[in-house]
Amino acid sequence: MSWCPKCKNEYREGIQECADCHVLLVETLEKEVENVVEERAEELEQARMNMPFESVPLYEKSDDKAENFKSSAYTLLLVGIIGAVFLLLCALHIIPIAFSGMVYGVMGFLFVVFIIMGILSFGSYTKTAKEAVNENRLLEELKEWCNLHITKPVVEEGLFIEEDTMPEEMRYYKRVDKMKGMITETYRDLEEGFLDMIVEELYTELYGEGRIE
């Protein structure tokens, strides 16, 4: 028996073309389905390759920002104070090293700049540390909400019609988009990088794997 790959009508032996669709008949539909699946996968891969690549910077948590500001503040203050004390000792001839007036002026100015930058960095550290407290509170709340409302069956429900024919990479993006949509319905105005971080961690918990490149 022969089959039409388009309308799936069955024809007796000897007929080579579908009377309705005017396409060549095939011996089995299984081969035709396999060919369609392969062609679809190639089309999806080609479309992905043609998409413009956008580099999304990794989200830096406020805790990490605060630690960076703190480290910079201590380093700048330490260098500035030690340098200023060194110049003062040289000017008082306690340390037997002589510099010209211009050198004292330039080096003194640089060390003062270091001290000022250190003070500003310490201020940024204090501000970011307060933000980190709120961020960590929101993070814990979001994780609890996700554990209650975003499970693997919920994510998969109604997402894939022909699950076996879709490449894993496309499944990844569909799952991630659905997770983001579910979260933003409840938690609006989340920073994009923060949302990406949450979803990536959640995806790893649910599926045991990270982003597919």
C-alpha positions as CSV (number, residue, x, y, z in Angstrom):
1,M,0.0,0.0,0.0
2,S,1.0,3.6,-0.6
3,W,0.4,6.7,1.4
4,C,0.1,10.4,0.8
5,P,2.6,12.2,3.0
6,K,0.5,15.3,3.0
7,C,-3.1,14.2,3.6
8,K,-2.2,10.7,4.9
9,N,-4.7,9.0,2.6
10,E,-4.0,5.4,1.7
11,Y,-3.8,4.2,-1.9
12,R,-3.6,0.8,-3.5
13,E,-0.5,-0.4,-5.2
14,G,0.3,1.0,-8.6
15,I,-0.8,4.6,-7.9
16,Q,2.1,6.9,-7.6
17,E,0.5,10.3,-7.0
18,C,-2.2,11.6,-4.6
19,A,-5.3,12.6,-6.5
20,D,-6.1,15.4,-4.1
21,C,-2.6,16.8,-3.2
22,H,-0.8,15.9,-6.4
23,V,2.3,14.8,-4.5
24,L,4.3,11.6,-4.9
25,L,3.1,8.8,-2.6
26,V,5.4,7.1,-0.1
27,E,5.6,3.4,1.0
28,T,5.4,4.2,4.7
29,L,4.6,7.3,6.7
30,E,7.3,6.6,9.3
31,K,10.1,7.6,6.9
32,E,8.2,10.7,5.9
33,V,7.8,11.7,9.5
34,E,11.5,11.2,10.2
35,N,12.3,13.3,7.2
36,V,10.0,16.1,8.4
37,V,11.5,15.9,11.9
38,E,15.1,16.1,10.5
39,E,14.2,19.1,8.3
40,R,12.5,20.9,11.2
41,A,15.5,20.4,13.4
42,E,17.8,21.7,10.7
43,E,15.5,24.8,10.2
44,L,15.5,25.5,13.9
45,E,19.3,25.2,14.2
46,Q,19.7,27.4,11.2
47,A,17.4,30.0,12.6
48,R,19.3,30.0,15.9
49,M,22.6,30.4,14.1
50,N,21.2,33.4,12.2
51,M,19.9,35.1,15.3
52,P,22.0,38.1,16.4
53,F,24.0,37.2,19.5
54,E,23.5,39.5,22.5
55,S,25.9,39.3,25.3
56,V,24.0,39.5,28.6
57,P,26.2,40.4,31.5
58,L,26.1,38.2,34.5
59,Y,24.2,39.6,37.5
60,E,26.4,40.6,40.4
61,K,24.7,40.2,43.7
62,S,24.7,43.1,46.1
63,D,26.7,41.1,48.6
64,D,29.5,40.7,46.1
65,K,29.3,44.4,45.1
66,A,29.6,45.4,48.8
67,E,32.6,43.2,49.4
68,N,34.3,44.7,46.3
69,F,33.6,48.2,47.5
70,K,34.9,47.3,51.0
71,S,38.1,45.7,49.6
72,S,38.7,48.8,47.4
73,A,38.1,51.2,50.3
74,Y,40.5,49.5,52.6
75,T,43.2,49.2,49.9
76,L,42.9,52.9,48.8
77,L,42.8,54.2,52.4
78,L,45.8,52.1,53.4
79,V,47.9,53.2,50.4
80,G,46.9,56.8,50.8
81,I,47.5,57.0,54.5
82,I,50.8,55.1,54.4
83,G,52.0,57.2,51.5
84,A,51.0,60.5,53.2
85,V,52.8,59.4,56.4
86,F,55.9,58.5,54.4
87,L,56.0,61.9,52.7
88,L,55.5,63.6,56.1
89,L,58.4,61.7,57.6
90,C,60.6,62.5,54.7
91,A,59.7,66.2,54.9
92,L,60.6,66.2,58.6
93,H,63.9,64.4,57.8
94,I,63.0,61.5,60.0
95,I,63.5,59.3,57.0
96,P,66.7,60.3,55.2
97,I,65.2,60.6,51.7
98,A,65.0,64.0,50.0
99,F,62.5,64.9,47.3
100,S,62.1,68.1,45.4
101,G,59.1,70.4,46.1
102,M,57.4,69.2,42.9
103,V,57.7,65.6,43.8
104,Y,56.2,66.3,47.2
105,G,53.4,68.1,45.6
106,V,52.6,65.5,43.0
107,M,52.9,62.5,45.4
108,G,51.0,64.3,48.1
109,F,48.2,65.1,45.7
110,L,48.0,61.4,44.6
111,F,47.9,60.1,48.1
112,V,45.1,62.6,49.0
113,V,43.2,61.4,46.0
114,F,43.6,57.8,47.2
115,I,42.3,58.7,50.6
116,I,39.3,60.5,49.1
117,M,38.5,57.6,46.8
118,G,38.8,55.2,49.7
119,I,36.3,57.2,51.7
120,L,33.9,57.3,48.7
121,S,34.3,53.6,48.2
122,F,33.6,53.0,51.9
123,G,30.4,55.0,51.5
124,S,29.4,52.9,48.5
125,Y,30.1,49.8,50.6
126,T,27.8,51.0,53.4
127,K,25.0,51.8,50.9
128,T,25.4,48.5,48.9
129,A,25.5,46.5,52.2
130,K,22.0,47.9,53.1
131,E,20.8,47.0,49.6
132,A,22.2,43.5,50.0
133,V,20.0,43.0,53.1
134,N,16.8,43.8,51.1
135,E,18.0,41.7,48.1
136,N,18.7,38.7,50.3
137,R,15.3,39.0,51.9
138,L,13.7,39.2,48.4
139,L,15.8,36.3,47.2
140,E,14.7,34.0,50.1
141,E,11.0,35.0,49.5
142,L,11.3,34.3,45.8
143,K,12.9,30.9,46.4
144,E,10.1,29.9,48.7
145,W,7.5,31.1,46.2
146,C,9.1,29.2,43.4
147,N,9.4,26.0,45.4
148,L,5.6,26.2,46.0
149,H,4.4,27.3,42.6
150,I,7.0,26.4,39.9
151,T,7.4,22.6,39.7
152,K,8.5,20.5,36.8
153,P,5.0,19.2,36.0
154,V,3.7,22.8,36.1
155,V,6.4,24.0,33.7
156,E,5.9,21.1,31.3
157,E,2.1,21.4,31.2
158,G,0.8,22.4,27.8
159,L,4.3,23.5,26.7
160,F,5.2,20.9,24.2
161,I,2.7,19.5,21.6
162,E,5.2,17.3,19.8
163,E,7.8,16.8,22.5
164,D,9.9,14.2,20.7
165,T,10.4,16.4,17.7
166,M,11.7,19.5,19.5
167,P,15.4,19.9,20.1
168,E,16.5,20.1,23.7
169,E,17.8,23.6,23.2
170,M,14.4,24.9,22.1
171,R,12.8,23.2,25.1
172,Y,15.2,25.0,27.3
173,Y,14.2,28.4,26.0
174,K,10.5,27.6,26.2
175,R,10.8,26.4,29.8
176,V,12.8,29.5,30.8
177,D,10.4,31.8,29.1
178,K,7.5,30.2,31.0
179,M,9.3,30.4,34.3
180,K,10.0,34.1,33.8
181,G,6.4,34.8,32.9
182,M,5.1,33.0,36.0
183,I,7.5,34.9,38.3
184,T,6.9,38.3,36.8
185,E,3.1,37.8,37.1
186,T,3.6,38.0,40.9
187,Y,6.9,39.9,41.2
188,R,6.9,42.8,38.8
189,D,9.7,45.2,38.1
190,L,12.4,42.7,38.9
191,E,15.8,43.6,37.4
192,E,16.4,41.4,34.3
193,G,19.8,40.1,35.5
194,F,18.3,39.3,38.9
195,L,15.4,37.4,37.2
196,D,17.8,35.5,34.9
197,M,19.9,34.4,38.0
198,I,16.8,33.2,39.8
199,V,15.5,31.3,36.8
200,E,18.8,29.7,36.0
201,E,19.2,28.4,39.5
202,L,15.6,27.1,39.5
203,Y,16.1,25.4,36.1
204,T,19.2,23.6,37.5
205,E,17.2,22.4,40.5
206,L,14.4,21.1,38.3
207,Y,16.3,19.7,35.4
208,G,19.8,19.1,36.8
209,E,21.5,21.1,34.1
210,G,22.3,24.7,33.3
211,R,22.0,26.9,30.2
212,I,22.5,25.2,26.8
213,E,24.9,27.1,24.6
